[in-house]
Amino acid sequence: MHVYTLQREQLVSLSPLETFDFFADAFNLEAITPPWLGFEVATPRPIAMGAGALIEYRLRLHALPLRWLTRIEAWEPGRRFADRQLRGPYRLWHHTHTFAADDRGTVMRDFVRYALPLGPVGRLARAVLVRRDLDRIFNYRRDAVASRLGSP
């Protein structure tokens, strides 16, 4: 299995706890995910967030309907949380979100480890589609987060 990484960093105007609280509400993901994915949280409200929480999503990727189930594996309010895909399009998806104080607000970092199924076909899909799609998704997210949380 070939594991890829994606790393992003962004400065927002809010404190680490305020920034964490925004991301702690799974339903805020709908607002910061590109509309072309048709992303929605399928788990009913309220979601008791914390280590062990399960969250299910529905989305459409290249016209294919997908269900995605994640589990929160780490939960440190104001500092970090991590989620892992249990069911979805990836062979591995582990996403760590960290929040660190900065003089101007919070440095928010995303570190994603992911792998695709199907061996050589998965590697080709990454080269042709997946890497580009992830860049588009995280670029949209960067702009949506800056719009909602402020950018110093």
C-alpha positions in Angstrom: 0.0 0.0 0.0 1.4 3.4 -1.0 0.6 6.1 1.5 0.4 9.7 0.4 0.3 12.8 2.5 -1.4 16.1 2.1 -0.5 19.1 4.4 -2.1 22.5 4.6 -1.6 25.4 7.0 -3.8 28.5 7.4 -3.9 31.4 9.8 -7.3 32.5 11.1 -8.3 35.4 13.3 -10.0 33.5 16.1 -8.4 31.9 19.2 -7.4 28.2 19.1 -10.5 27.3 21.2 -12.9 29.3 19.0 -11.3 27.7 15.9 -11.5 24.2 17.4 -15.2 24.8 18.4 -16.0 25.7 14.8 -14.5 22.4 13.5 -15.9 20.4 16.4 -19.4 20.9 14.9 -19.4 18.3 12.1 -22.3 20.2 10.4 -19.9 23.1 9.7 -18.2 20.8 7.2 -21.1 21.2 4.9 -20.4 25.0 4.7 -16.7 24.6 3.9 -16.9 21.7 1.4 -17.3 22.6 -2.3 -21.0 22.4 -3.5 -20.0 20.2 -6.4 -19.5 17.4 -3.9 -23.1 17.5 -2.7 -21.6 16.8 0.8 -24.0 16.3 3.7 -23.8 15.0 7.2 -26.0 11.9 7.4 -25.7 11.4 11.2 -28.6 13.0 13.0 -28.1 15.9 15.3 -26.8 16.3 18.0 -23.5 14.5 17.5 -21.7 13.9 20.8 -18.2 14.8 19.6 -15.2 13.2 21.3 -12.9 10.2 20.9 -14.9 7.3 19.5 -17.7 9.4 17.9 -18.9 8.0 14.6 -20.0 10.4 11.8 -21.5 9.4 8.5 -21.5 11.6 5.4 -23.1 11.4 2.0 -21.5 12.9 -1.1 -21.2 12.6 -4.9 -17.7 12.3 -6.4 -17.6 12.4 -10.2 -21.4 11.6 -10.2 -20.9 8.5 -8.0 -22.9 8.6 -4.8 -20.7 7.7 -1.8 -21.2 7.1 1.9 -18.3 7.9 4.2 -18.1 6.8 7.8 -15.4 8.3 10.1 -14.4 7.7 13.7 -12.9 10.4 15.9 -9.7 8.9 17.2 -8.1 11.8 19.1 -9.9 14.7 20.8 -8.0 17.5 22.6 -10.3 20.6 22.7 -8.4 23.7 21.6 -5.4 21.7 20.4 -6.2 18.9 18.0 -8.4 16.1 16.8 -8.0 13.3 14.4 -10.5 11.3 12.4 -10.1 8.0 10.4 -12.2 6.7 7.6 -13.9 3.4 8.5 -15.9 3.2 5.2 -15.4 5.3 2.1 -13.5 5.7 -1.1 -10.0 5.4 0.3 -8.1 2.4 1.5 -6.7 4.7 4.2 -7.8 8.2 5.3 -6.4 9.6 8.5 -6.8 13.4 9.0 -5.2 15.2 11.9 -6.3 18.8 12.6 -4.2 21.0 14.9 -4.7 24.4 16.3 -1.8 26.5 17.7 -1.9 30.0 19.2 -0.3 32.8 17.1 0.0 36.5 17.9 -2.6 37.1 15.1 -5.0 34.3 16.0 -4.6 30.6 15.3 -2.4 28.5 13.0 -4.6 25.7 11.8 -2.8 22.7 10.2 -4.2 19.7 8.4 -2.2 16.6 8.0 -3.8 13.8 5.9 -2.4 10.4 5.3 -4.2 8.5 2.6 -4.0 5.5 0.3 -6.1 4.4 -2.6 -7.4 0.9 -3.3 -6.7 -1.1 -6.4 -2.8 -0.9 -6.5 -1.6 0.4 -9.8 -5.0 1.5 -10.9 -5.3 3.5 -7.6 -1.9 5.1 -8.3 -3.0 6.1 -11.8 -6.3 7.5 -10.4 -4.3 9.6 -8.0 -2.1 11.0 -10.7 -5.1 11.8 -13.0 -7.9 12.7 -10.6 -7.4 12.3 -6.9 -4.5 14.7 -6.3 -6.3 17.4 -8.4 -9.6 16.8 -6.6 -8.0 17.1 -3.2 -6.2 20.3 -4.1 -9.6 21.8 -5.3 -11.4 20.6 -2.2 -8.8 22.0 0.2 -8.4 25.2 -1.7 -12.2 25.8 -1.5 -12.0 24.9 2.2 -9.2 27.4 2.8 -11.2 30.2 1.2 -14.5 29.2 3.0 -12.7 29.0 6.4 -11.1 32.5 5.8 -14.5 33.9 5.0 -16.1 32.5 8.1 -13.3 32.7 10.7 -11.4 35.7 9.4 -7.9 36.0 8.1 -5.5 38.4 9.7 
